[in-house]
Every structure is written in structure tokens, then in C-alpha cells.
Amino acid sequence: MNDEIPVLQPEENESKRDAINKCVALKAMPHIYEKIKKLWGFPAFFNYMDNVMLVEPGRENRQGFPADVYRELNDLDKTFTEFPDEVAHPSLIASDREEIKQIIRERSIKINFTTGDRR
């Protein structure tokens, strides 16, 4: 991978919700960028990201993303996962925010299971 590709890192006082606006490479793929922008801060974001990022049986021949786009997608997913309260859309009610946290917990369990980590 090229180390010259910048990683999305919010500045000290910057809102985590603004991370989507810093995606430069992803904007070159407007059909994906616009969908992610609409879902950013909502529980449905995670389902869409799983569909976009994971290789499903029967779809192994997909081309994949350029490294800079993949890095931005990964950074967005990581930002939302690590800072769900800051990224969650302001219109969400408490049950929606809890749903986000539950999705994050479930995804963590799946990742740990598939990588062999049996915590």
C-alpha cells in the first residue's frame, strides 16, 4: 500500500460527523458516496458497509476498490464504530442509538470469531 495516501483523522475539535465530508477518493464514486452520506449516522450504515466491503459467495469476481477508496471506507466504518455517540445523527432517539451500539457489539463478536479470537 502507498503510505502517501492520507488517513481520515478528525482534528481535535472537529465533529466526528464531519468525517464523511473529508472523503476525497470516495467522492469519485458518487453512487457509493451519496448512499453512504445518506446513511451516515444511522443504523443502516453498517448493513450497507457490510454489503459493500465483504465478498459474498457468488460475487468473488468483483473488481474491488482502489486502495484510497478502501482506506476511506474503512476509516468511516472505524470512526462510526469507535465513536457511535458522536457520529449518530442528531435526530435519532435513544432506542436508535442503542440499536447502533448493539450492531457494533454483534459485528465485534463476528469479527473476533472469524479471526480466531475467543475472548
Backbone hydrogen bonds, N-H to C=O, Kabsch-Sander energy under -0.5 kcal/mol:
donor,donor_aa,acceptor,acceptor_aa,energy
3,D,1,M,-0.6
5,I,2,N,-1.3
14,E,11,E,-1.5
18,D,15,S,-1.3
19,A,16,K,-1.5
20,I,17,R,-0.7
21,N,18,D,-1.1
22,K,18,D,-0.6
22,K,19,A,-1.2
23,C,20,I,-1.1
24,V,22,K,-0.7
28,A,25,A,-1.4
29,M,26,L,-2.1
32,I,29,M,-1.3
33,Y,29,M,-2.6
34,E,30,P,-2.6
35,K,31,H,-0.7
36,I,32,I,-2.7
37,K,33,Y,-2.8
38,K,34,E,-1.8
39,L,35,K,-1.7
40,W,36,I,-1.7
42,F,39,L,-2.5
45,F,39,L,-0.5
45,F,42,F,-1.7
46,F,43,P,-1.3
47,N,43,P,-0.6
48,Y,44,A,-2.1
49,M,45,F,-2.5
50,D,46,F,-2.3
51,N,47,N,-2.1
52,V,48,Y,-2.3
53,M,49,M,-2.9
54,L,50,D,-2.0
56,E,54,L,-0.6
59,R,56,E,-2.5
62,R,59,R,-1.4
70,Y,66,P,-2.7
71,R,67,A,-2.4
72,E,68,D,-1.8
73,L,69,V,-2.6
74,N,70,Y,-2.8
75,D,71,R,-2.5
76,L,72,E,-2.4
77,D,73,L,-2.4
78,K,74,N,-2.6
79,T,75,D,-2.7
80,F,76,L,-2.5
81,T,77,D,-2.3
82,E,78,K,-2.6
83,F,79,T,-2.1
87,V,83,F,-2.2
88,A,84,P,-2.2
89,H,41,G,-2.5
92,L,89,H,-2.0
96,D,93,I,-0.6
97,R,93,I,-2.0
98,E,94,A,-2.1
99,E,95,S,-2.0
100,I,96,D,-1.9
101,K,97,R,-1.8
102,Q,98,E,-2.3
103,I,99,E,-2.5
104,I,100,I,-2.3
105,R,101,K,-2.2
106,E,102,Q,-2.6
107,R,103,I,-2.6
108,S,104,I,-2.1
109,I,105,R,-2.0
110,K,106,E,-2.1
111,I,107,R,-2.5
112,N,108,S,-2.6
113,F,109,I,-2.4
114,T,110,K,-2.6
115,T,111,I,-1.7
116,G,112,N,-0.6
116,G,113,F,-0.7
117,D,112,N,-1.9
118,R,116,G,-0.7
